Amino acid sequence: AHLLLSRPGLVQGHQCLEIGAGMGVAGLAARAAGAAEVLMTDLDAKVLGHMEKNVALNFPEDAASGRTRAAFLDWSKPPGVDDPEGPFCPSNTPPLRPRVILA
């Protein structure tokens, strides 16, 4: 998180994907540093609610627009690229083509 905030050019204007996000600290830092869009993912469905609350507290406008969002992702069963229900292409938002991967 500190690296992203001290070097915003790494994410500024880019779509970012955070894998194994936990509470989403790196994803939130990327958004604060100027990322255009952030998708925070984790295998533990229990943390998704916490990530969504963190988005709502830190970027309330993004919670409604979907610019910063949380999704379940199981690496052992990756969604197909054209899967409309997969986390990279939720039905209510345009597809995410991340240029930056946060891990």
N, C-alpha and C positions, 0 to 999 in steps of 0.2 A: 504494500500500500504506500509506504514511504517513497519507494522508487517512482511509482506512477505520479505521485503528487509533486515530486521534485523534478521530474522529467516528463511533463505533460505531452510533449511532442510524440511520445511513444504511442499514445492512444487518441490524441485529439482528432476529432472528426471521423474516427473509425468505428466500425461495428466490432464489439468484443464479445467473446465467449469465455466464461469462467467455468472450469470443470472442477468438480470436487469442492464446490464453493463454501460448504459449511454455512456460516452466517452471512457470507457474501461480502466480506470486508474488501477484498481486492476488486471485486466488481463495482462496489460503491465508490471506491477510490478512483477507479477508471472513469466512472461517470462524472465525479467531481473534477477530474483532470480534463474533462472535455470530450470524452467518448460520445459519439453520436447516438449509440445504442448499446445496451449491455444485456446479455442473457446469462444469468447465473444458474448453474445446474449442479445437482447432487443426486446421489443414489439414495440417500436417506430421506424418505418422504416426510418424516417428522420435522426436518429443518426447513422445508419449503415455506411453511407458515411464518417462521421466524424471518426468513429472507424477505418475504412479502411485507411483513411489518417494518423491517428495516428500510425497504424502499419507500414505503408510505411515510415514514418518519423523516427520511433524509431528502427524498425527491417526490413530494406528493403529486406534482404535476405528471411525473413519469408513471406513477401507479395507474392513473387513468388512461394515459396514452399508450402504455406498453413499451415505452423507450427503454425502461429498465425493468426486467421481469425475472421471475424464477421459474424453473421447470425441472421435473424429474428426468434424470438421464442414467440409464443402466448401460455401462460401457460394454458389457457382455452381450447386449442385445441392441446394437445401435439402430436407430430408425433409418429407413431407406431415404435417400435424397428426395424422392418424390412423395414421401409419406405425408399427407396433409395433416395428420394428427401427431406427428413426431415433434419433439421439442424445438427442432430447428425451423419448423414451419407451422406454428400454431394457427388454427383456422381463423382467429380474429386479428392476426397481424401478418404483414408481408414476410416473405422468407428472410432469414438472417444468413448472410454470407460473411462470417467474421474474418477480418484481416488480422486481428490480434487474439491469441489464445492465452488465457491466464490460468495458471495451475498452481 
